[in-house]
Amino acid sequence: MATADDSGTDRQIDANPTVIVAVLAFSGVVAALMHTVIIPVIPQLPGLLNASAADTAWAITATLLAAAVSVPMMGRLGDMFGKRRMLLVCFALLVAGSFVCAVATDVLTLIVGRSLQGLSAGVIPLGISIMRDVLPSKKLPGAVATMSSSLGVGGALGLPIAALIAEYSSWHVLFWTSGALGIVAAGLVILVVPESTIRTGGTFDFGGALSLSVTLITLLLVISKGGSWGWTSSTTMVLAMVFVLAFVVWVWWELRVPGPLVDLRVSTRPQVLFTNMASIVIGFAMFAMSLVFPQVLQLPAATGYGLEKSMLVAGLAMAPSGIMMMMISPVSARITTARGPKTTLMCGAVVIAVGYGGGVLFMHSLWQLVLISMIIGVGVGLAYGAMPALIMGAVPTSETGAANSFNTLMRSLGTSSASAIAGVILAQMTMSLGSVTVPTENAFRIVMASGAGAALVAFGIAWFIPKFGAASADLEANGTDPHKSDLDEDSLSSAG
């Protein structure tokens, strides 16, 4: 039960809603930057830290694992103790991790810092939940779309920014910069963003947190490391079995404990379930582009398809997709308001599929790849803007943080799966270029086709998401007042 009135009808806020949205969106971009800030220096890390490539690869894996564990916990803690408070905790972890990385001279210190940065991944779902609690209903669809798209925007803009800093300065400056941005974002949140008075109360579900952490860590290790360890190796197989056991224990526990970390009864409602399923597939589709375009842009022309550009140019070529994600947010909000978030999600999936379909046929010049990435960015922006609206239209206000965090986790599982599957395709379909082995052009085409296929699967899943009226009836049947959601019929006239 929420401990404050959560009807959302009489909220008063001191700050301008537009300023609140801008600060929270900036916070989301800063948090998303952490996932790409290290990519330009990954090839150099073994020499810089006197470590093997396998060891330095954990600088990315550790962030992924920490984020997966942190996101659902931060969402639940935000519902219990205050979303703004937990948002500031996320930034404290981000700044601490950045400064640890900035002074790192060995791989273990870098991994510790990157893990701390990963623990800050709850910023975006917490920001969306704050918006639901403190903004007027009429402002909410556009605000949610903007905040949700900040995940893709930060990822797209982070690569060229990081490449520019890495090319003209020490790699440590990357992390001094990210730490400074974290301090600025936290300061703006303190100055501008009000705290929500809505609380769930209860106690934290430590059993659910532990079992879910084991489930996620083992799953992501299998996905991210299975290719290098061997999919049938003893390590991979043992982790897969531990994952299955931990998942069963987690489900059993969550269905029995009061105040679960993730309310599975809510999560299995059709609107929530199908939205989360679509989120996994859209996450896959979004990330496939990031695995293809930078390589095609940087591979030598001797391959017959490589464009032989620098890392900086490759990063800049990806930036327009992030800009399109942000620019399309108002359009996403208008479609959601007029036709419902289900329609917006389906439109986004179609646009993504069209973009990847073009990528299968046209990736022979810089302008073609930039144009295709922009089309895909439009689709991702539409889809990402719709997902939180669908989730919040189906859960009570007191569970917003946990529900949005779980949805964000589903997107992350999709991107992790994309990395693993694309890695297998690109490793199996290769050609020799002198003494170097590189992926063939057809390998990249297959990855692009996989992205298009994933988008079409997301469209099919979204088709089964019930209309808002059906979701409302489901909430009422389960004892929840759907009109305690800000995304009711007043702000979302229908859900497709």
C-alpha positions, 0 to 999 in steps of 0.5 A: 500500500502506498503511504501517501495519496497517489491519485495524482490529481492535486499535485503541486510542484515548485519547479517548472515541469519542463525544467524537471523533464530536462534535468531528468533527461540529462541525468539519463543521458549521463548514466547511459554514457557509462556504457560506451565511455570505455569502448574506444580504449578497449583495444589499448587496455591490455597494453595500458594495464599490462593485462591480457585481453580476456582480463580487460574484457571484464571492464565491460562485463562487470558493468553489465553484471552490476547494472543487471543486479542493481536496476531491480533493487534500485526500483524497489528501494525507490518505491520504499524510501523515495525515488529521488533519494535513490536517484542520488544514491545512483549518482553517488555510485557513478561518481565514485566508480568514475573516480576509481577508474580515473586513478586505476593503474591495474585491471582489478581497480578498473573492474571495481570502478566499472562495477560501481558505475554499473550500479548506477544503471537505475537512473533512467527507470527511477527518473521515469517513475519520478515523472509519474509521481510529480508531473501533471498528467498532460505532460507525462507522455512526452516526458516519459518518451524523452526520458526513455529515449535518453538510454539510446541517446547517451549510448549513441553520443557517448561513443564519439565523445569518448573517442574524441577525448581518448584520441587527444588526451589520456584515457583517464580523462574519460573517467574524470569527465564522467565523474564531473558530469555525474556531480553536475547531474546530481546537483541539478537533481537536488536543485530542481527535482522534488521528492515523491511522497508516495511510498510502498512501505514494508521491508526489503525482499533480501531473498528475492534480491539474492536469488534474482542476482544469482539468476541474472549473473549466471544468465549474463555470464553464459550470454556474454562469455559462452562464446569465448569459453565454449558453449558446451564447456563445463563452465558454461554448462554449470552456469546454465544449470545454476541459472535454471535452479536460481530462476526456479527458486526466485519464482517460488520465493517471489510468489510466496513472500509479502512485498516481493522485489518483483511482483510476478502476479503484476508482471504476468498481466498481459499488458506487462508481460507482452510489453516486457517480452517486446522490450527484450526483442527491441533491445536486441534490435537496437544493439545490433546496429552498434555491433555492425556499423562501427566495424564496417566503417573502420575495416580497411577498403581491402575487404571489399566493403570496409570504409577505412574510417577512424574511430572518431569518424565511426563514432560521429557517424553513430551520433545522429541516431541518438539525436533522432531518438531524442527528436522523435520523442514529441512525435512518440508522445503525440501518437501515444496520446492519440492512439495509445502506447501499443500503436506507438510501439508497433510503429517503432518496430516497423520503422526499425525493421525498415531501417535494418532492411535497408542496411542489408541492401545498402552499406557501401558508403558513409552517408548510407550508414548514417541515414540507416542509423537515423531511421533505426534511431527513429524507430527505437525512439518511438518504441522506447517512448511507448514501453514505460507508458504501457507499463505504467498503464498497468501497474499501481503507482506504488509499484512504478519504480520496481515495474519500470526497473524490471522493464529496463532490465528486459531491454538490457537482456535484449542488448546482451543477447544481441552481443552474444548472437552477433558475436557468434555470427561474426566469428563463424563467417570470416575471411583472411586479410593478410595475417588478420581474420575479419568478418565477411560482408555476408556476416554483417548482412545476416546480423542486420537481417537478424535486427530486422527479424527481431523488430518484426517479432516485437511487432507480433508480440505487441499485437497481443498487448491488450487495449487500455480498457482491457488492462484496466479491467484486469487491474480492477479484477486484481483489486487495483484501481487503474485510475491511480495511474497517470496514464489513464484515459485522460492522457492516453485516449486508447491503447491501440 
